[in-house]
Amino acid sequence: MSKSRIKETSFDNCKVVTCDISQELHERVVEMVKDNPFWLVSYDLEEVDPEVANVWISDAYSDGDDEYVNFLRNTIIDGGTLYTLIERVGNFNQPLGEVAVYIYDDGYEDDEEKLRQDAENVIYDMFGDWDISDAGELCCNIIDEVCEDVIETSDYPDYNDSDIRIAVKRTIIKLTSIGK
């Protein structure tokens, strides 16, 4: 009987399930999800487009890979978000396997607390090439203005990452007077 390629870890209000990833990398992925942002040293989690996931399901079904089919289907059906674990090597990204992240309850007391956390995640993602302390300092310096911009210019509380990215850019331009 073959060994399962699926590994699972639950914590707080979250579950991380990986497919075709070593135990060591699975533990790193769990650390990445726990600590946010979704990158650690040379690893990154890249969200998978649902249409791509459907193609993968079809291909895996054709290949008779039932375990992978079930992993992908369960992620979609159970409302998880599917990512590919990427290792960055110079200018080349090497896909290492798939990761499903399930969030059961956001645990936020109000919309503004959730916005702050989402804005922080986007800022760290946008400046992921920076040293973590520099990105953290930038985040601390602009988070209030970014949240205020999102509230004023988006369909808050119905916003998305694009709204936050635009707010980050506007905030930096405003604070540095680049636009004048």
Contacts in CASP RR format, 6 or more apart in sequence:
PFRMAT RR
TARGET T0000
AUTHOR 0000-0000-0000
METHOD contacts of the structure
MODEL  1
MSKSRIKETSFDNCKVVTCDISQELHERVVEMVKDNPFWLVSYDLEEVDP
EVANVWISDAYSDGDDEYVNFLRNTIIDGGTLYTLIERVGNFNQPLGEVA
VYIYDDGYEDDEEKLRQDAENVIYDMFGDWDISDAGELCCNIIDEVCEDV
IETSDYPDYNDSDIRIAVKRTIIKLTSIGK
4 67 0 8 1.000
5 19 0 8 1.000
5 20 0 8 1.000
5 67 0 8 1.000
5 68 0 8 1.000
6 17 0 8 1.000
6 18 0 8 1.000
6 19 0 8 1.000
6 67 0 8 1.000
6 71 0 8 1.000
7 17 0 8 1.000
7 18 0 8 1.000
7 21 0 8 1.000
7 23 0 8 1.000
7 26 0 8 1.000
8 15 0 8 1.000
8 16 0 8 1.000
8 17 0 8 1.000
8 18 0 8 1.000
9 15 0 8 1.000
9 16 0 8 1.000
9 26 0 8 1.000
9 27 0 8 1.000
9 30 0 8 1.000
10 16 0 8 1.000
11 30 0 8 1.000
11 34 0 8 1.000
13 103 0 8 1.000
13 104 0 8 1.000
13 105 0 8 1.000
13 106 0 8 1.000
13 107 0 8 1.000
14 33 0 8 1.000
14 34 0 8 1.000
14 101 0 8 1.000
14 102 0 8 1.000
14 103 0 8 1.000
14 104 0 8 1.000
15 101 0 8 1.000
15 102 0 8 1.000
15 104 0 8 1.000
16 26 0 8 1.000
16 29 0 8 1.000
16 30 0 8 1.000
16 33 0 8 1.000
16 99 0 8 1.000
16 100 0 8 1.000
16 101 0 8 1.000
16 102 0 8 1.000
17 71 0 8 1.000
17 75 0 8 1.000
17 99 0 8 1.000
17 100 0 8 1.000
17 102 0 8 1.000
18 25 0 8 1.000
18 26 0 8 1.000
18 29 0 8 1.000
18 85 0 8 1.000
18 97 0 8 1.000
18 98 0 8 1.000
18 99 0 8 1.000
18 100 0 8 1.000
19 67 0 8 1.000
19 68 0 8 1.000
19 71 0 8 1.000
19 97 0 8 1.000
19 98 0 8 1.000
19 99 0 8 1.000
19 100 0 8 1.000
20 68 0 8 1.000
20 96 0 8 1.000
20 97 0 8 1.000
20 98 0 8 1.000
21 29 0 8 1.000
21 85 0 8 1.000
21 96 0 8 1.000
21 97 0 8 1.000
21 98 0 8 1.000
21 99 0 8 1.000
25 43 0 8 1.000
25 85 0 8 1.000
25 96 0 8 1.000
28 40 0 8 1.000
28 43 0 8 1.000
29 43 0 8 1.000
29 45 0 8 1.000
29 85 0 8 1.000
29 99 0 8 1.000
31 40 0 8 1.000
32 38 0 8 1.000
32 39 0 8 1.000
32 40 0 8 1.000
32 43 0 8 1.000
32 45 0 8 1.000
33 45 0 8 1.000
33 101 0 8 1.000
36 120 0 8 1.000
36 121 0 8 1.000
36 124 0 8 1.000
37 121 0 8 1.000
37 124 0 8 1.000
37 125 0 8 1.000
37 128 0 8 1.000
38 44 0 8 1.000
38 45 0 8 1.000
38 83 0 8 1.000
38 121 0 8 1.000
38 125 0 8 1.000
39 45 0 8 1.000
39 124 0 8 1.000
39 125 0 8 1.000
39 128 0 8 1.000
42 87 0 8 1.000
42 88 0 8 1.000
42 89 0 8 1.000
43 85 0 8 1.000
43 86 0 8 1.000
43 87 0 8 1.000
43 88 0 8 1.000
43 96 0 8 1.000
44 85 0 8 1.000
44 86 0 8 1.000
44 88 0 8 1.000
44 93 0 8 1.000
45 83 0 8 1.000
45 84 0 8 1.000
45 85 0 8 1.000
45 86 0 8 1.000
45 99 0 8 1.000
46 83 0 8 1.000
46 84 0 8 1.000
46 86 0 8 1.000
46 93 0 8 1.000
47 81 0 8 1.000
47 82 0 8 1.000
47 83 0 8 1.000
48 82 0 8 1.000
48 83 0 8 1.000
48 84 0 8 1.000
48 98 0 8 1.000
50 76 0 8 1.000
50 82 0 8 1.000
53 72 0 8 1.000
53 75 0 8 1.000
53 76 0 8 1.000
53 82 0 8 1.000
56 68 0 8 1.000
56 72 0 8 1.000
57 69 0 8 1.000
57 72 0 8 1.000
57 73 0 8 1.000
60 68 0 8 1.000
60 69 0 8 1.000
60 72 0 8 1.000
61 69 0 8 1.000
71 98 0 8 1.000
71 100 0 8 1.000
72 82 0 8 1.000
72 98 0 8 1.000
74 100 0 8 1.000
75 81 0 8 1.000
75 82 0 8 1.000
75 100 0 8 1.000
76 82 0 8 1.000
78 102 0 8 1.000
79 102 0 8 1.000
80 100 0 8 1.000
80 101 0 8 1.000
80 102 0 8 1.000
80 103 0 8 1.000
81 100 0 8 1.000
81 101 0 8 1.000
81 102 0 8 1.000
81 103 0 8 1.000
82 98 0 8 1.000
82 99 0 8 1.000
82 100 0 8 1.000
83 98 0 8 1.000
83 99 0 8 1.000
83 100 0 8 1.000
83 101 0 8 1.000
84 95 0 8 1.000
84 96 0 8 1.000
84 97 0 8 1.000
84 98 0 8 1.000
84 99 0 8 1.000
85 95 0 8 1.000
85 96 0 8 1.000
85 97 0 8 1.000
85 98 0 8 1.000
85 99 0 8 1.000
86 93 0 8 1.000
86 94 0 8 1.000
86 95 0 8 1.000
86 96 0 8 1.000
87 93 0 8 1.000
87 94 0 8 1.000
87 96 0 8 1.000
88 94 0 8 1.000
106 114 0 8 1.000
108 114 0 8 1.000
108 117 0 8 1.000
111 156 0 8 1.000
111 157 0 8 1.000
112 147 0 8 1.000
112 151 0 8 1.000
115 147 0 8 1.000
115 150 0 8 1.000
115 151 0 8 1.000
115 156 0 8 1.000
115 157 0 8 1.000
115 159 0 8 1.000
116 143 0 8 1.000
116 147 0 8 1.000
118 159 0 8 1.000
118 161 0 8 1.000
118 164 0 8 1.000
119 143 0 8 1.000
119 146 0 8 1.000
119 147 0 8 1.000
119 150 0 8 1.000
119 164 0 8 1.000
119 167 0 8 1.000
119 168 0 8 1.000
120 139 0 8 1.000
120 143 0 8 1.000
122 161 0 8 1.000
122 164 0 8 1.000
122 165 0 8 1.000
122 168 0 8 1.000
123 135 0 8 1.000
123 136 0 8 1.000
123 138 0 8 1.000
123 139 0 8 1.000
123 142 0 8 1.000
123 143 0 8 1.000
123 146 0 8 1.000
123 168 0 8 1.000
124 135 0 8 1.000
124 136 0 8 1.000
124 139 0 8 1.000
126 165 0 8 1.000
126 168 0 8 1.000
127 134 0 8 1.000
127 135 0 8 1.000
127 138 0 8 1.000
128 135 0 8 1.000
130 138 0 8 1.000
142 168 0 8 1.000
142 171 0 8 1.000
142 172 0 8 1.000
142 175 0 8 1.000
145 171 0 8 1.000
145 174 0 8 1.000
145 175 0 8 1.000
146 164 0 8 1.000
146 167 0 8 1.000
146 168 0 8 1.000
146 171 0 8 1.000
147 167 0 8 1.000
149 167 0 8 1.000
149 170 0 8 1.000
149 171 0 8 1.000
150 156 0 8 1.000
150 159 0 8 1.000
150 163 0 8 1.000
150 164 0 8 1.000
150 167 0 8 1.000
153 163 0 8 1.000
153 166 0 8 1.000
153 167 0 8 1.000
153 170 0 8 1.000
154 163 0 8 1.000
154 167 0 8 1.000
172 178 0 8 1.000
173 179 0 8 1.000
END
